[in-house]
């Protein structure tokens, strides 16, 4: 039996694999990760909703990272299909930000305003 955490990891990996062809050679080393929650609380002037994902740009010592935050995504999902859809949208939006293109260019089913 697959745990919820392992199932979520699989959803992220599936979404990442769908987008690998768009990454090309320049972003081929991009890594995809899952964290339980965002690392800090938002500042008072920032949006008070927990982010669903984040793009960490490459440094001299590590490649680009796309991170999906499991608990905020699960809290927003209504059912299993909704969970898969939100994960796909979050990964697509972060990859689109990395590539500098609108998310709907990578996945036409992605909402233009995000989840």
Helices and strands as residue ranges (DSSP letters): H 4-23, E 31-35, E 53-56, E 65-69, H 70-76, H 80-99, H 103-106
